[in-house]
Amino acid sequence: MNDIRRSILWVVFGFSMVLLWDQWQVYNGHKATFFPSPAPASVPAAKPDAKPGDATVPSATATGAPAAGASAVPDAAPAAPRTQHQVSTDVFKLTIDSQGAAIVRAELIKHDAKTPPAKDQPADPLVLLEADKSYAAQSGLVGNTLPNHTTPMTLTSPATTLADGQDTLELRFESPVLDGVKLVKTYTLKRGAYDIGVRHEVINQGTAAIKPQLYLQLVRDNSTAGSATPFYSTFTGPAVYSSLSKYQKVEFTDIDKNKATFDKEATDGYVAMVQHYFASAWLLPDGVKRDNYVDRVTVNQAARYRAGTITGLADVAPGQSQAVEARLFLGPQDEKLLERLAPGLELVKDYGWLTILAKPLYWLLEKIHGFVSNWGWSIVLLVVLIKAAFYWLNATAYRSMAKMKAINPRIMEMRARLKDNPQQMQQEMMKIYREEKVNPLGGCVPIMIQIPVFIALYWVLLSSVEMRNAPWLGWITDLSTPDRFYILPAVMTLTTLLQTALNPTPPDPMQAKMMWFMPLIFSVMFFFFPAGLVMYWITNNVLSIAQQWVINTRMGVPPQFNLPKFK
């Protein structure tokens, strides 16, 4: 029966590895290896530029040349020289292109690009939107003859820097009159805010009423740099949220195959571009009807991906105007900040299928940090609290293991004596278990109950931007990157082997060898894991060893280390 218990544990461990590998494939933008999702119901593939209302959203441009078919500024209103305006606040350094007044570069001043941060060197702000990735936030009116993100626009506001003592900065861009329509785009930036107010005012200077449509889109390439390592990765790509279907990630590969599924019509929610720790998103007010789109366009023979939304304006009579208020979020996946900005926006910080457990764990971790002001010690204390919560459950498992260890000599002797009679060996083994009142599966259930909690904590630590460039002590200056001296992974390996040595030696020689090989193989992965993740595992191991040692002593089973025998 001991063999059965060990076999079940290895099956559970193996199945867990299969699930982890499967999720790794999914987060890398590949199809699931072992559990592929069924092909979605047939969805008619939209043409890349075909949008609602038989209108056209101009393709994204990397070089600034107008998209094919986009109108030029008439000779009566010659285009001003193309310029890039530098805008600064206490959290942003933005570059706004005069072409379409699109934000083509966004530097986050409070987040260092280097991980870990370089000592004695000035901070290098992290770049979220950037030309190298053709990553930009664009907007305009649907239709190639109307002002859009390829149209030259003029900055009419005097200031481009948020001055000391000033809480709000406004930048007003005006387009020339095209086809009787003028577009005025006004950015409103606030001190300490990562959401930017964007007001689009459509002025009808023609002779007939118009019914314009406004598009808001994020464009970027499919680079996942910084979001993947040899053993774990996070999602990079477009996402769509609505109250109907909630949070929907859209893989780049699904876009390529015209198999992307998401809510195309909604009256709330957002469209976003997500990457590890950071995100961008267009937010319209709830109740505003919109049509969402996610597609791929080709720019200079390179693939670019768009996530956007289109909303219609009321009829605009000649000489009149209509405006749409929107917000553009560019910033870190700070859960509390995202919750305040819009319903469901916090889901860009993706915990996967264990969100229901991960969110309370993050809440508790944040509360602990409020007392200790150090994310490293917060992780340690959180694991201590979790172990305390599962103390009696773990005690049950360790008592069962102690009993198994006490009767292990009898089991080994019986196996040697009846090695040529497997059936009688099994009967004798069951008899010993009944006499000693030992449940060979008693240590499995408590461990299996805790597995989802620790996987959820794993995703909390992996996804939380607070871990990025957060120091612990000494040489650990960034909990989101691997220990550069490999001290923590070495300690983790040692504690894992100590814990293995305290367990009863399986009667089967092959299982005994595997009991030592598997922890070693598993430990190799931790040399590439962020220091925060390794630290939480070390804390868990140390507490488990201490509890197992105490329980064995109390039950009269002297703790001893069962060293491997590979001969």
C-alpha positions, 0 to 999 in steps of 0.5 A: 500500500505504501507503493500505492501511496507513492505512486499516487503522489508521483502521478499527482506531481507528474500531472501538475508538471503537465498542467504547468507546461500546458500553461507555459505554452499558452502564455507563450502564445502557442496552442496548448500542448496537452489540453488544446481548446476546441476550435471556436465556432466559425467566425467570419474573418473580417478584412483587416480594414473593414469596419462598421458602417462601411467605413475604413479605419486607416492602417497603422503607420510606422514611418508616418506616411499616410496609409494607402487611400488616406487623403492628403491635406488640401492645397488650400490648407498646406500641412505644417512641418511634422514635429514631435512634441515632448510632454512631461508630468511627474509620472510621464514623459510623452512624445506626441506626433503632430501627425494625428496627435498620436502618442508614439512614446511613453516613458514611465518616470517612476519605473526604472527600465533596468532590473535590477536597477543600476547602482550609482546611476541615474534612473532610466525610465521604462518605455511603454509606448515606443517607435521600435515596436510601432507601439502607439495610441492612435485615434481619429474619425472613421473614413479616409477623407476625414481627419484621422491619425494620419492627418497633420495636426497643430498644437495650439496650447502653450505649455507642454510641461506640468509645472510645480504647483500645477495639477492639470496640463491640457494640450489641444491639437487641431486638424485642418478642415477635411471634407468639411470636418474639423477634429479637435483633440484635447489631452488632459494630464493630471498630477500622479495619474496614469490615465489621460483624459482624451476629448475628441470634438468634431466640428462640422464646417460643411453645408450638410449634416454628418454622422461621424464615427470615432475610433480609438486604437492601440497598435504594436508588434508581437514582441514578447521580450521581457515577458518570458524566461526558460520556465515561465512567461506571462501573457502579451497581447490584446485584451477585450473586456465587457460585462457580458463575457468579462476579460478576454485575452486574444493571442497573436497566433489566433489573430494571424489565423482569423480565429480571435474571439471576443465581444465585438459589440458592447456598451461598456468595458475597454480594449487593451494591450497587455504585457508583463507588469504594464498595460495600455487601455482605451476607456469609454464611459459606460453606456456608450455603444461601441464596436470592438475590433482586434486585427492585424495590418501590414506596415512596411512588410511587417505585421502590426496588431491593432486593438481598437473600438469604434463609437458613433456620435450624434448627428452634427448639423452644419456649424455645430459640434459634438464631442466624445470623452475617453480616457487612455491608461498607460501604466503599471498593473497596480491592482488598486489603481486599476480597480479605481479607474474602471470595472474589470480593468484590474483583470489585465493583471492576470492570475489565470484560473486561480484568481478566486484564491490569488486576489485574497492572497494579494490583499493579505500580502499588501496589508502585511506590507503596510506594516513591514514596508518591505516586500521581501519580509512581507512574502516571508510573513505571508507564507508563515500565516498560510502555514499557520492556517494549514497547521492542523492539516499539515499535522495530519499528513506528517503524523501519517508519514511518521507512522509510515516511517515507524512501520517501514522496517517491518514493511521492508523485511516483509517485502524482502521475505515475500519478494517472489510472491507479490499477491501474498506481499500485498495481503501482508502489507494490508494486514500490517496497516490494519494492525497499526491503524495506518492510512497510507493515503493519509498524507496525500489529501492534506498536501493536495488541498494546499497545492492550489493555494501555493500555485495561486501565491506563485501567480501573485508574486509573478504578476505583481508589479510591486515585486519589480525592483523591490529590494529585500536585503543584502544582495537581493535588490530586485525580487522580480529577477533571479538571484544573480549569485544563485544563493537563494536557489542553492538554499532552496535545493538544500531545504528540498533535499532535507525535506526529502531525507526526512520522509520514509524511504519507499520500499521500491528501489526505483521509487527511492531513486526517483524520490531524490532525482525529482527534487533535484530536477525541480530545483534546477528550475528555481535557478531561473525563477525570480528571487521572490518566488524562490524565497517563498518556497524556501520559507515554506520548506523550512516551516515544513521541515520544522513542523515535521521534525516536531511531530516526529519527535512527539510521536516517538519516531526520532527524526533521521535523514534517510540518505539515498542509496543508488547502488 
